[in-house]
Amino acid sequence: MEKSPPPGSQEKKVSIEEPKTLTEAELNALREKAREIINTHSAEEATKIFLAGSKNVAGPSVEVKEKPKETICKK
């Protein structure tokens, strides 16, 4: 019989799931709705509508470090 690791020491399980995809009919219906919104609203209003339901996607954190500038010393 296998022993369970002590609480708090279990490794985090990573699950890689395929993203949800839409059918061609669903994509076409959404494109048509987007055209309707663009044609009946100002650019600012349309942008607000499109972004209203958006969510931030959690992804790997990437820290960008600036490289130190090289200096050339002439003697």
N, CA and C atoms as a LAMMPS dump frame, in Angstrom:
ITEM: TIMESTEP
0
ITEM: NUMBER OF ATOMS
225
ITEM: BOX BOUNDS ff ff ff
-5.0000000000000000e+02 5.0000000000000000e+02
-5.0000000000000000e+02 5.0000000000000000e+02
-5.0000000000000000e+02 5.0000000000000000e+02
ITEM: ATOMS id mol type element x y z
1 1 1 N 0.835 -1.177 0
2 1 2 C 0 0 0
3 1 3 C 0.885 1.247 0
4 2 1 N 0.59 2.201 -0.912
5 2 2 C 1.396 3.416 -1.022
6 2 3 C 1.03 4.408 0.064
7 3 1 N 2.056 5.078 0.562
8 3 2 C 1.817 6.116 1.561
9 3 3 C 1.502 7.423 0.852
10 4 1 N 0.575 8.169 1.411
11 4 2 C 0.256 9.49 0.87
12 4 3 C 1.27 10.486 1.393
13 5 1 N 1.668 11.452 0.552
14 5 2 C 2.589 12.475 1.039
15 5 3 C 1.895 13.323 2.094
16 6 1 N 2.662 13.927 2.985
17 6 2 C 2.054 14.766 4.018
18 6 3 C 1.278 15.92 3.391
19 7 1 N 0.217 16.396 4.081
20 7 2 C -0.569 17.515 3.543
21 7 3 C 0.322 18.717 3.252
22 8 1 N 0.012 19.379 2.162
23 8 2 C 0.765 20.579 1.788
24 8 3 C 1.995 20.29 0.957
25 9 1 N 2.376 19.017 0.836
26 9 2 C 3.572 18.715 0.063
27 9 3 C 3.238 18.085 -1.283
28 10 1 N 1.958 18.002 -1.584
29 10 2 C 1.565 17.408 -2.857
30 10 3 C 1.948 18.339 -3.994
31 11 1 N 2.399 17.74 -5.072
32 11 2 C 2.776 18.531 -6.236
33 11 3 C 1.535 19.087 -6.911
34 12 1 N 1.686 20.283 -7.454
35 12 2 C 0.585 20.91 -8.178
36 12 3 C 0.412 20.178 -9.504
37 13 1 N -0.803 19.745 -9.781
38 13 2 C -1.074 19.05 -11.033
39 13 3 C -1.427 20.076 -12.103
40 14 1 N -0.782 19.941 -13.233
41 14 2 C -1.018 20.852 -14.341
42 14 3 C -1.916 20.151 -15.349
43 15 1 N -2.969 20.826 -15.728
44 15 2 C -3.895 20.265 -16.695
45 15 3 C -3.861 21.116 -17.951
46 16 1 N -3.572 20.486 -19.057
47 16 2 C -3.571 21.207 -20.326
48 16 3 C -4.805 20.76 -21.092
49 17 1 N -5.742 21.683 -21.218
50 17 2 C -6.977 21.376 -21.926
51 17 3 C -6.998 22.129 -23.242
52 18 1 N -7.6 21.512 -24.238
53 18 2 C -7.75 22.191 -25.516
54 18 3 C -8.734 23.329 -25.371
55 19 1 N -8.439 24.468 -26.008
56 19 2 C -9.38 25.584 -25.923
57 19 3 C -10.695 25.234 -26.615
58 20 1 N -11.751 25.869 -26.161
59 20 2 C -13.055 25.642 -26.788
60 20 3 C -13.025 26.234 -28.189
61 21 1 N -13.644 25.545 -29.121
62 21 2 C -13.703 26.048 -30.489
63 21 3 C -15.155 26.177 -30.92
64 22 1 N -15.38 27.075 -31.857
65 22 2 C -16.728 27.312 -32.37
66 22 3 C -16.881 26.642 -33.728
67 23 1 N -18.106 26.305 -34.046
68 23 2 C -18.386 25.732 -35.362
69 23 3 C -18.375 26.858 -36.392
70 24 1 N -18.318 26.487 -37.648
71 24 2 C -18.344 27.479 -38.736
72 24 3 C -19.628 28.308 -38.676
73 25 1 N -20.754 27.67 -38.388
74 25 2 C -22.036 28.38 -38.296
75 25 3 C -22.022 29.386 -37.141
76 26 1 N -21.445 28.986 -36.002
77 26 2 C -21.357 29.901 -34.857
78 26 3 C -20.459 31.094 -35.172
79 27 1 N -19.332 30.822 -35.838
80 27 2 C -18.426 31.909 -36.226
81 27 3 C -19.118 32.883 -37.172
82 28 1 N -19.83 32.358 -38.161
83 28 2 C -20.528 33.22 -39.116
84 28 3 C -21.598 34.063 -38.433
85 29 1 N -22.337 33.475 -37.493
86 29 2 C -23.372 34.219 -36.768
87 29 3 C -22.743 35.342 -35.941
88 30 1 N -21.606 35.058 -35.316
89 30 2 C -20.927 36.082 -34.515
90 30 3 C -20.337 37.19 -35.392
91 31 1 N -19.818 36.811 -36.554
92 31 2 C -19.3 37.829 -37.482
93 31 3 C -20.419 38.766 -37.927
94 32 1 N -21.576 38.183 -38.232
95 32 2 C -22.731 38.981 -38.662
96 32 3 C -23.168 39.928 -37.549
97 33 1 N -23.216 39.436 -36.327
98 33 2 C -23.599 40.272 -35.183
99 33 3 C -22.575 41.393 -34.988
100 34 1 N -21.297 41.094 -35.15
101 34 2 C -20.25 42.109 -35.014
102 34 3 C -20.412 43.187 -36.079
103 35 1 N -20.719 42.779 -37.327
104 35 2 C -20.952 43.758 -38.401
105 35 3 C -22.124 44.663 -38.052
106 36 1 N -23.183 44.068 -37.509
107 36 2 C -24.368 44.832 -37.122
108 36 3 C -24.014 45.871 -36.042
109 37 1 N -23.23 45.461 -35.067
110 37 2 C -22.827 46.386 -33.995
111 37 3 C -21.968 47.515 -34.561
112 38 1 N -21.032 47.18 -35.429
113 38 2 C -20.153 48.193 -36.025
114 38 3 C -20.957 49.182 -36.863
115 39 1 N -21.959 48.694 -37.58
116 39 2 C -22.756 49.561 -38.452
117 39 3 C -23.786 50.401 -37.711
118 40 1 N -24.134 50.029 -36.487
119 40 2 C -25.191 50.753 -35.771
120 40 3 C -24.696 51.517 -34.543
121 41 1 N -23.397 51.468 -34.265
122 41 2 C -22.846 52.161 -33.103
123 41 3 C -21.588 52.926 -33.503
124 42 1 N -21.241 53.916 -32.689
125 42 2 C -19.985 54.629 -32.927
126 42 3 C -18.83 53.672 -32.629
127 43 1 N -17.648 54.038 -33.086
128 43 2 C -16.478 53.185 -32.858
129 43 3 C -16.242 52.992 -31.362
130 44 1 N -16.411 54.062 -30.588
131 44 2 C -16.198 53.984 -29.138
132 44 3 C -17.225 53.053 -28.479
133 45 1 N -18.501 53.196 -28.865
134 45 2 C -19.548 52.338 -28.294
135 45 3 C -19.339 50.88 -28.688
136 46 1 N -18.983 50.651 -29.944
137 46 2 C -18.756 49.279 -30.414
138 46 3 C -17.604 48.638 -29.647
139 47 1 N -16.545 49.396 -29.426
140 47 2 C -15.406 48.877 -28.666
141 47 3 C -15.832 48.486 -27.26
142 48 1 N -16.627 49.342 -26.615
143 48 2 C -17.11 49.03 -25.262
144 48 3 C -17.946 47.759 -25.264
145 49 1 N -18.783 47.592 -26.284
146 49 2 C -19.622 46.394 -26.385
147 49 3 C -18.749 45.148 -26.539
148 50 1 N -17.761 45.221 -27.432
149 50 2 C -16.911 44.061 -27.683
150 50 3 C -16.062 43.695 -26.469
151 51 1 N -15.638 44.689 -25.706
152 51 2 C -14.771 44.423 -24.559
153 51 3 C -15.536 44.145 -23.271
154 52 1 N -16.839 44.392 -23.267
155 52 2 C -17.636 44.238 -22.043
156 52 3 C -17.555 42.829 -21.463
157 53 1 N -17.549 41.82 -22.272
158 53 2 C -17.537 40.455 -21.762
159 53 3 C -16.174 39.804 -21.78
160 54 1 N -15.145 40.567 -22.111
161 54 2 C -13.822 39.952 -22.205
162 54 3 C -13.26 39.666 -20.822
163 55 1 N -12.414 38.671 -20.773
164 55 2 C -11.781 38.268 -19.518
165 55 3 C -10.279 38.237 -19.729
166 56 1 N -9.553 38.549 -18.673
167 56 2 C -8.108 38.39 -18.736
168 56 3 C -7.799 36.907 -18.698
169 57 1 N -6.88 36.506 -19.526
170 57 2 C -6.493 35.109 -19.571
171 57 3 C -5.22 34.957 -18.758
172 58 1 N -5.263 34.074 -17.792
173 58 2 C -4.08 33.852 -16.964
174 58 3 C -3.095 33.016 -17.759
175 59 1 N -1.933 33.532 -17.894
176 59 2 C -0.896 32.815 -18.605
177 59 3 C 0.383 32.894 -17.809
178 60 1 N 1.433 32.356 -18.348
179 60 2 C 2.684 32.416 -17.604
180 60 3 C 3.147 33.858 -17.46
181 61 1 N 3.617 34.197 -16.311
182 61 2 C 4.133 35.533 -16.041
183 61 3 C 5.49 35.653 -16.694
184 62 1 N 5.688 36.715 -17.386
185 62 2 C 6.979 36.94 -18.016
186 62 3 C 7.486 38.289 -17.556
187 63 1 N 8.642 38.266 -16.951
188 63 2 C 9.234 39.516 -16.497
189 63 3 C 10.268 39.93 -17.522
190 64 1 N 10.124 41.139 -18.016
191 64 2 C 11.054 41.635 -19.019
192 64 3 C 12.064 42.511 -18.31
193 65 1 N 13.301 42.115 -18.399
194 65 2 C 14.364 42.901 -17.779
195 65 3 C 15.131 43.608 -18.881
196 66 1 N 15.372 44.872 -18.645
197 66 2 C 16.106 45.652 -19.629
198 66 3 C 17.582 45.318 -19.512
199 67 1 N 18.211 45.09 -20.646
200 67 2 C 19.64 44.806 -20.639
201 67 3 C 20.398 46.09 -20.331
202 68 1 N 21.453 45.986 -19.555
203 68 2 C 22.249 47.191 -19.305
204 68 3 C 22.903 47.645 -20.605
205 69 1 N 22.943 48.943 -20.775
206 69 2 C 23.543 49.485 -21.989
207 69 3 C 25.056 49.33 -21.912
208 70 1 N 25.613 48.918 -23.03
209 70 2 C 27.061 48.762 -23.079
210 70 3 C 27.69 50.124 -23.306
211 71 1 N 28.742 50.358 -22.603
212 71 2 C 29.458 51.615 -22.806
213 71 3 C 30.815 51.297 -23.398
214 72 1 N 31.206 52.119 -24.296
215 72 2 C 32.503 51.942 -24.939
216 72 3 C 33.411 53.043 -24.431
217 73 1 N 34.482 52.636 -23.82
218 73 2 C 35.448 53.613 -23.296
219 73 3 C 36.602 53.714 -24.279
220 74 1 N 36.839 54.921 -24.717
221 74 2 C 37.973 55.142 -25.614
222 74 3 C 39.098 55.733 -24.791
223 75 1 N 40.289 55.21 -24.982
224 75 2 C 41.455 55.724 -24.246
225 75 3 C 42.301 56.567 -25.129
